């Protein structure tokens, strides 16, 4: 009855308020502000521990998409993948979350002197057979969010996730800025020997002073931040700050997305087809325009290792000369597919190379070799990117460090010298030092011939990437520059 009685009063009041309207009175004074309430619970999944674990439960509310993707990467299964080595301390320090102790290979105990706080990560529960201890250890298995971004607790609101787009060391402290270093130091030490790590002489300060570090038309291939901005929609408007970084781990690899989710093999950011910028004789976008495609992880290399000169630019270079004459440096993708250079009209070019049948192209030759790791032979991707004669096996047998198979490199070097002599220079080395200043004074025909020669030189392998195309470019240049023999 009380309920009905209450509803009856509400109905009468409603009628009175609706049926007896009048002028609105003046607004009364604001009441006193109440006491500040207690801070709300940041989430039911958040605990009092420094390391939350639980495979990103505490992150789901705001970063659900990233967490869902990370859960289907190999990092998540890193502990399970250990198999019989799940008690090996040396392995556990990288296959679990919050293992804040350094362990030497073969160690059977943790030395407390080699540990840092917080101590409630996985290493803090080894040997703890209590129900809580075993549950905590299980919740910290695998490589989780906090492995890279740091412990989230115990004060959730004070947590600022570790973020870095760099692979180089901090010039102030000498400590690695890479979030990957603790577990992938082998790959990073290899990277330190690469051309990527040694741009501008390896000095990050000098690198930041280079024009290509800040120019928007350069930095998307020359800097880590620029490449990520262009290739990851999540960072299209992100404020990376003023300093830029060498091309390194997070440039090519997306830490969150792998091939079992919406990503690519080896968590690479971009393995899409690459249409060459100079598409003579086709127009950009045409089906017959030359492309490098379907080479798996090598497509990541092709995104930047291409000539990057469009048809209009090349035509203008040929007509007028240019102080940046020729393709952009490192046109390896173009050379590999046998296209992308200016080609002299009415002459024939051979584009086909046996190397085009290599399934992973650049990666197969420049990275992957079988080596002994952890006591067994296995494939390892070397991040020096320096090709080794072992990479040429089993197709070719070459002396160590000698890539002059059947004298191809000697032949191509000789043809470059021939082009130089026909242009009035002693040899290719002499010409290469001055051609950017001299080419404006040449004839159009000389520039037509020379473009193919400088294209061969800039591709950097003296014909190894595609000996057929390199040979065609040089033979046609030599033919075009050679004076016709007068009729007898």
VMD Tcl script that draws the C-alpha trace (Angstrom):
set ca {
  {0.00 0.00 0.00}
  {2.83 2.36 0.74}
  {4.09 1.95 -2.80}
  {0.69 2.76 -4.27}
  {0.22 5.64 -1.88}
  {3.58 7.07 -2.91}
  {2.71 6.77 -6.60}
  {-0.59 8.56 -5.97}
  {1.16 11.51 -4.33}
  {3.65 11.64 -7.27}
  {0.71 11.73 -9.72}
  {-0.96 14.60 -7.84}
  {2.31 16.56 -7.67}
  {2.90 15.97 -11.34}
  {-0.54 17.29 -12.20}
  {0.00 20.30 -9.98}
  {3.40 21.08 -11.55}
  {2.13 20.65 -15.08}
  {-1.30 22.19 -14.71}
  {-0.39 25.18 -12.53}
  {2.58 26.76 -14.21}
  {3.74 30.28 -13.33}
  {6.70 32.62 -13.75}
  {10.06 31.16 -12.80}
  {11.48 32.73 -9.71}
  {15.02 34.05 -9.36}
  {17.80 31.49 -8.97}
  {18.76 30.93 -5.40}
  {22.31 31.20 -4.07}
  {24.71 28.32 -4.75}
  {25.01 25.95 -1.87}
  {28.24 25.19 -0.05}
  {30.64 22.81 -1.79}
  {30.66 19.40 -0.21}
  {33.70 17.59 1.07}
  {35.94 15.89 -1.49}
  {35.12 12.23 -1.75}
  {37.52 9.32 -1.62}
  {39.47 8.52 -4.81}
  {37.54 6.04 -6.88}
  {38.66 2.50 -7.51}
  {40.77 2.58 -10.74}
  {39.32 -0.77 -11.67}
  {38.34 -4.03 -10.13}
  {41.30 -5.72 -11.83}
  {43.85 -3.38 -10.24}
  {45.77 -4.75 -7.26}
  {48.14 -3.44 -4.63}
  {51.18 -4.98 -6.34}
  {53.70 -3.05 -8.42}
  {53.43 -5.55 -11.27}
  {49.80 -6.18 -12.12}
  {50.35 -9.01 -14.57}
  {47.14 -10.79 -15.58}
  {47.97 -10.25 -19.25}
  {46.90 -6.64 -19.42}
  {43.58 -6.78 -17.57}
  {44.32 -3.45 -15.89}
  {45.07 -1.89 -19.29}
  {41.96 -3.15 -21.08}
  {39.69 -0.26 -20.12}
  {41.63 2.29 -22.18}
  {43.88 0.16 -24.39}
  {41.62 -2.77 -25.21}
  {42.58 -2.87 -28.87}
  {46.30 -3.01 -28.13}
  {45.86 -5.62 -25.41}
  {43.76 -7.84 -27.65}
  {46.45 -7.69 -30.34}
  {49.34 -8.29 -27.94}
  {47.61 -11.39 -26.59}
  {48.02 -13.10 -29.97}
  {51.72 -12.27 -30.42}
  {54.58 -14.64 -29.67}
  {55.48 -12.52 -26.64}
  {52.36 -13.69 -24.82}
  {53.34 -17.34 -25.24}
  {57.00 -16.76 -24.40}
  {56.77 -18.75 -21.16}
  {54.87 -21.67 -22.70}
  {57.37 -21.82 -25.54}
  {60.15 -22.61 -23.05}
  {58.80 -26.14 -22.71}
  {61.20 -28.11 -20.52}
  {63.19 -24.95 -19.78}
  {60.45 -23.33 -17.70}
  {62.66 -23.57 -14.61}
  {65.80 -22.28 -16.34}
  {66.54 -18.96 -14.62}
  {68.57 -17.65 -17.55}
  {65.59 -18.14 -19.85}
  {62.96 -16.96 -17.38}
  {64.43 -13.47 -17.06}
  {63.23 -12.72 -20.61}
  {60.24 -15.03 -20.88}
  {58.34 -13.61 -17.89}
  {57.17 -10.22 -16.66}
  {58.91 -8.33 -13.88}
  {61.93 -10.62 -13.59}
  {64.04 -7.81 -12.16}
  {67.18 -9.87 -11.64}
  {70.15 -10.43 -13.91}
  {71.10 -14.10 -14.31}
  {74.18 -15.50 -16.03}
  {73.90 -18.46 -18.38}
  {73.97 -21.72 -16.41}
  {73.12 -20.14 -13.03}
  {70.87 -22.22 -10.78}
  {70.23 -19.58 -8.14}
  {69.40 -15.88 -8.12}
  {71.96 -13.60 -6.52}
  {70.02 -10.89 -4.62}
  {72.85 -8.47 -5.39}
  {71.84 -8.67 -9.05}
  {68.21 -7.70 -8.40}
  {66.46 -4.33 -8.40}
  {63.11 -3.19 -7.09}
  {60.20 -3.66 -7.39}
  {60.50 -7.25 -6.23}
  {56.96 -8.47 -6.83}
  {57.52 -9.48 -10.45}
  {57.97 -13.09 -11.52}
  {61.40 -13.46 -9.91}
  {59.89 -12.67 -6.52}
  {57.71 -15.80 -6.55}
  {60.19 -18.45 -7.66}
  {59.99 -21.24 -5.08}
  {56.86 -19.76 -3.47}
  {54.50 -22.75 -3.30}
  {51.71 -20.95 -1.46}
  {48.43 -20.62 -3.29}
  {48.94 -16.87 -3.66}
  {52.55 -17.26 -4.76}
  {51.75 -19.78 -7.47}
  {48.81 -17.67 -8.67}
  {51.02 -14.56 -8.84}
  {53.72 -16.43 -10.77}
  {51.15 -17.71 -13.24}
  {49.76 -14.19 -13.76}
  {53.25 -12.95 -14.68}
  {54.16 -15.59 -17.24}
  {55.05 -14.44 -20.73}
  {56.07 -11.00 -21.99}
  {53.25 -8.66 -21.05}
  {52.54 -4.91 -21.23}
  {54.64 -4.15 -18.15}
  {57.69 -5.91 -19.61}
  {58.11 -2.91 -21.91}
  {56.13 -0.12 -20.27}
  {57.18 -0.64 -16.65}
  {55.31 -1.66 -13.52}
  {51.86 -0.04 -13.32}
  {51.44 -0.02 -9.55}
  {50.97 0.30 -6.77}
  {49.83 3.87 -7.54}
  {47.96 3.53 -10.82}
  {47.40 7.27 -11.26}
  {51.12 8.01 -10.87}
  {52.14 5.50 -13.52}
  {53.71 6.96 -16.65}
  {54.41 4.18 -19.13}
  {57.95 3.85 -20.46}
  {57.90 4.94 -24.12}
  {60.77 5.11 -26.59}
  {61.06 5.15 -30.37}
  {64.84 4.94 -30.20}
  {67.35 2.11 -30.36}
  {70.50 4.15 -29.75}
  {72.06 4.87 -26.35}
  {71.35 8.01 -24.40}
  {74.38 10.23 -25.15}
  {74.11 11.68 -21.63}
  {74.19 8.44 -19.66}
  {75.32 5.84 -22.15}
  {72.33 3.69 -21.19}
  {70.22 2.11 -23.90}
  {67.03 3.97 -24.77}
  {65.64 0.84 -26.40}
  {62.82 -0.88 -24.54}
  {63.92 -4.06 -26.28}
  {67.53 -4.06 -25.07}
  {67.30 -6.18 -21.91}
  {66.14 -9.22 -23.86}
  {67.20 -8.46 -27.42}
  {70.66 -7.08 -26.69}
  {72.20 -9.51 -29.19}
  {70.18 -8.11 -32.07}
  {70.80 -4.54 -30.93}
  {74.55 -5.09 -30.68}
  {74.39 -6.38 -34.26}
  {72.35 -3.32 -35.23}
  {75.07 -1.11 -33.76}
  {77.34 -2.31 -36.59}
  {74.78 -1.51 -39.30}
  {74.53 1.47 -41.60}
  {71.30 2.44 -39.87}
  {73.06 2.88 -36.53}
  {75.97 4.75 -38.07}
  {74.17 7.46 -39.99}
  {75.88 10.82 -39.43}
  {78.88 8.94 -38.07}
  {76.82 7.27 -35.37}
  {76.34 10.50 -33.40}
  {72.69 11.12 -32.55}
  {73.43 14.82 -32.03}
  {74.95 15.12 -35.51}
  {72.12 13.04 -36.92}
  {69.56 15.48 -35.53}
  {71.41 18.32 -37.23}
  {71.14 16.72 -40.67}
  {68.56 18.13 -43.11}
  {66.89 14.77 -43.57}
  {66.14 14.48 -39.86}
  {63.71 17.38 -39.87}
  {62.57 17.73 -43.50}
  {59.09 16.22 -43.88}
  {59.93 14.88 -47.34}
  {62.95 12.98 -45.96}
  {62.28 11.95 -42.38}
  {59.64 9.32 -43.14}
  {62.46 7.07 -44.34}
  {65.44 8.49 -42.46}
  {64.09 8.62 -38.89}
  {62.31 6.20 -36.62}
  {59.65 8.72 -35.63}
  {58.98 9.77 -39.22}
  {58.56 6.19 -40.44}
  {56.22 5.31 -37.57}
  {54.12 8.43 -38.15}
  {53.57 7.47 -41.79}
  {53.10 3.73 -41.28}
  {51.06 3.53 -38.06}
  {47.71 5.41 -38.02}
  {47.79 5.45 -34.20}
  {50.77 7.83 -34.36}
  {49.67 10.01 -37.27}
  {49.20 13.03 -34.98}
  {51.35 11.92 -32.03}
  {53.78 14.44 -30.56}
  {57.14 12.68 -30.73}
  {59.05 15.65 -29.37}
  {61.97 17.42 -30.97}
  {64.65 14.73 -31.07}
  {64.51 12.06 -33.75}
  {66.14 8.64 -33.75}
  {68.02 6.35 -36.10}
  {66.14 3.66 -37.96}
  {65.98 0.92 -35.31}
  {63.84 -1.76 -33.64}
  {60.51 0.10 -33.23}
  {60.85 1.63 -36.69}
  {60.36 -1.63 -38.54}
  {58.67 -3.73 -35.83}
  {55.30 -2.96 -34.25}
  {55.51 -4.05 -30.59}
  {51.76 -4.62 -30.36}
  {50.61 -6.34 -33.54}
  {51.72 -9.67 -34.97}
  {50.75 -12.00 -37.78}
  {48.28 -13.98 -35.65}
  {46.30 -10.75 -35.21}
  {45.94 -8.02 -37.79}
  {49.68 -7.59 -38.36}
  {52.55 -9.06 -40.33}
  {55.29 -11.64 -40.02}
  {57.90 -10.72 -37.40}
  {55.56 -7.91 -36.29}
  {56.77 -5.76 -39.17}
  {54.87 -2.52 -39.66}
  {54.60 -2.52 -43.45}
  {55.10 -5.35 -45.94}
  {52.83 -3.95 -48.65}
  {53.67 -3.84 -52.36}
  {55.93 -0.99 -53.46}
  {55.26 0.73 -56.76}
  {58.42 2.29 -58.07}
  {58.29 6.08 -58.24}
  {59.69 6.26 -61.76}
  {57.36 4.08 -63.78}
  {58.50 4.70 -67.38}
  {56.90 3.81 -69.73}
  {53.76 3.23 -67.64}
  {51.98 5.91 -65.63}
  {51.77 5.70 -61.81}
  {48.89 3.48 -60.76}
  {48.75 1.52 -64.02}
  {48.52 -2.24 -63.69}
  {51.71 -2.61 -65.70}
  {53.64 -0.12 -63.56}
  {56.69 -1.89 -62.07}
  {56.34 -3.00 -58.46}
  {58.16 -5.06 -55.88}
  {55.59 -7.27 -54.21}
  {55.01 -10.66 -52.59}
  {58.47 -10.93 -51.03}
  {57.21 -11.12 -47.44}
  {59.40 -9.34 -44.86}
  {61.65 -7.95 -47.62}
  {58.81 -5.59 -48.50}
  {59.69 -3.65 -45.36}
  {63.12 -2.89 -46.83}
  {61.60 -1.88 -50.15}
  {59.48 0.86 -48.55}
  {62.62 3.01 -48.35}
  {65.32 1.30 -50.39}
  {64.01 2.60 -53.70}
  {64.93 5.39 -56.12}
  {62.23 7.84 -54.99}
  {62.39 9.92 -58.17}
  {59.11 10.38 -60.03}
  {58.71 10.59 -63.80}
  {58.48 14.38 -63.92}
  {61.65 14.75 -61.86}
  {63.62 12.28 -63.98}
  {62.50 13.87 -67.24}
  {63.58 17.28 -65.94}
  {66.97 15.92 -64.90}
  {67.56 14.52 -68.36}
  {66.47 17.74 -70.07}
  {68.29 20.26 -67.88}
  {70.71 18.50 -65.53}
  {70.52 18.65 -61.75}
  {72.80 19.03 -58.74}
  {71.14 15.89 -57.35}
  {71.35 14.04 -60.64}
  {70.31 10.40 -60.74}
  {68.08 8.30 -58.49}
  {67.84 8.78 -54.77}
  {70.59 6.83 -53.06}
  {69.98 3.10 -52.49}
  {67.57 2.10 -55.29}
  {67.91 -1.58 -54.42}
  {64.22 -2.46 -54.84}
  {64.19 -0.93 -58.34}
  {67.35 -2.76 -59.36}
  {66.06 -6.04 -57.93}
  {62.86 -6.02 -60.03}
  {64.70 -4.68 -63.09}
  {63.03 -1.30 -63.49}
  {63.04 2.25 -62.15}
  {65.98 3.73 -64.06}
  {65.70 6.11 -67.01}
  {65.91 3.94 -70.13}
  {67.13 5.21 -73.49}
  {64.25 5.03 -76.00}
  {64.32 2.26 -78.62}
  {66.96 0.23 -76.77}
  {66.28 -3.15 -75.18}
  {66.65 -3.84 -71.45}
  {66.82 -7.26 -69.82}
  {64.96 -7.18 -66.49}
  {65.00 -10.80 -65.38}
  {67.29 -12.15 -62.66}
  {67.53 -15.55 -61.01}
  {67.57 -13.74 -57.66}
  {63.95 -12.69 -58.25}
  {62.96 -16.27 -57.41}
  {64.26 -15.95 -53.82}
  {61.11 -15.96 -51.69}
  {62.21 -13.40 -49.11}
  {64.65 -11.49 -51.33}
  {66.62 -8.98 -49.20}
  {66.05 -10.89 -45.95}
  {67.30 -14.19 -47.31}
  {70.57 -12.67 -48.50}
  {71.24 -9.93 -45.96}
  {69.93 -11.37 -42.70}
  {69.09 -15.03 -42.19}
  {71.85 -17.55 -41.60}
  {72.04 -20.81 -39.69}
  {74.21 -20.44 -36.59}
  {74.66 -22.17 -33.25}
  {72.52 -20.53 -30.57}
  {71.96 -21.94 -27.08}
  {73.72 -25.14 -28.05}
  {71.83 -25.92 -31.26}
  {71.83 -24.89 -34.91}
  {68.99 -22.57 -35.82}
  {68.15 -19.74 -38.19}
  {69.04 -16.31 -36.89}
  {68.17 -12.95 -38.45}
  {71.33 -10.83 -38.27}
  {70.57 -7.14 -37.87}
  {73.92 -5.97 -39.18}
  {72.27 -6.37 -42.61}
  {75.70 -7.22 -43.99}
  {75.54 -10.01 -46.52}
  {77.75 -13.01 -45.83}
  {78.98 -15.51 -48.42}
  {77.19 -18.18 -46.37}
  {73.98 -16.51 -47.52}
  {74.87 -17.46 -51.09}
  {74.74 -21.18 -50.31}
  {73.61 -23.60 -51.64}
  {73.25 -21.83 -54.99}
  {76.83 -20.53 -55.13}
  {80.12 -21.51 -53.55}
  {82.27 -18.43 -53.00}
  {85.48 -17.64 -51.14}
  {84.70 -15.99 -47.83}
  {83.94 -12.31 -48.34}
  {84.22 -12.50 -52.14}
  {80.96 -11.90 -54.04}
  {82.49 -11.63 -57.50}
  {80.65 -14.71 -58.80}
  {81.76 -15.51 -62.35}
  {83.49 -12.12 -62.38}
  {80.20 -10.17 -62.49}
  {81.37 -7.41 -60.14}
  {84.64 -7.03 -62.03}
  {82.71 -6.83 -65.29}
  {80.27 -4.17 -63.99}
  {83.09 -2.09 -62.49}
  {84.88 -2.19 -65.85}
  {81.76 -1.03 -67.69}
  {81.35 1.88 -65.27}
  {84.92 2.91 -66.10}
  {84.08 2.70 -69.81}
  {81.13 5.08 -69.36}
  {83.39 7.52 -67.50}
  {86.04 7.46 -70.23}
  {83.39 8.07 -72.93}
  {82.26 11.12 -70.95}
  {85.83 12.44 -70.82}
  {86.95 11.31 -67.35}
  {89.82 9.05 -66.29}
  {87.66 6.44 -64.59}
  {84.43 6.02 -62.64}
  {85.92 7.04 -59.30}
  {87.05 10.36 -60.78}
  {83.68 11.00 -62.44}
  {81.68 10.09 -59.35}
  {83.32 12.87 -57.35}
  {82.23 15.64 -59.73}
  {79.20 14.52 -61.74}
  {76.65 16.45 -59.65}
  {78.47 19.70 -60.53}
  {79.35 18.78 -64.11}
  {76.22 17.17 -65.56}
  {74.42 20.45 -66.34}
  {77.08 21.14 -68.95}
  {76.63 17.82 -70.71}
  {74.41 17.14 -73.71}
  {70.99 15.57 -73.25}
  {72.30 12.37 -74.85}
  {75.15 12.21 -72.33}
  {72.73 12.57 -69.43}
  {70.46 9.90 -70.94}
  {73.33 7.45 -70.95}
  {74.79 8.48 -67.63}
  {71.54 8.11 -65.66}
  {71.61 4.32 -66.04}
  {75.27 4.19 -64.98}
  {74.76 6.19 -61.81}
  {71.67 4.06 -61.10}
  {73.87 0.94 -61.18}
  {76.45 2.55 -58.92}
  {73.91 3.78 -56.37}
  {72.33 0.32 -56.04}
  {75.55 -0.66 -54.34}
  {76.15 -4.28 -55.35}
  {78.00 -3.98 -58.67}
  {75.42 -6.16 -60.36}
  {74.70 -8.74 -57.67}
  {71.11 -7.56 -57.09}
  {70.26 -8.00 -60.77}
  {73.19 -8.52 -63.10}
  {70.97 -8.61 -66.20}
  {69.47 -5.17 -65.65}
  {72.79 -3.67 -64.53}
  {74.51 -5.04 -67.61}
  {71.73 -3.73 -69.90}
  {71.90 -0.23 -68.44}
  {75.66 -0.04 -68.90}
  {75.88 -1.73 -72.30}
  {73.21 0.58 -73.68}
  {74.95 3.61 -72.17}
  {78.24 2.60 -73.76}
  {76.56 2.00 -77.13}
  {74.78 5.36 -76.95}
  {77.96 7.25 -76.07}
  {80.25 5.53 -78.56}
  {80.77 7.65 -81.71}
  {79.46 6.07 -84.87}
  {82.14 4.72 -87.19}
  {82.17 6.75 -90.41}
  {81.02 4.86 -93.47}
  {83.88 3.77 -95.71}
}
mol new
graphics top color blue
foreach p $ca { graphics top sphere $p radius 0.5 }
foreach p [lrange $ca 0 end-1] q [lrange $ca 1 end] { graphics top cylinder $p $q radius 0.2 }
display resetview
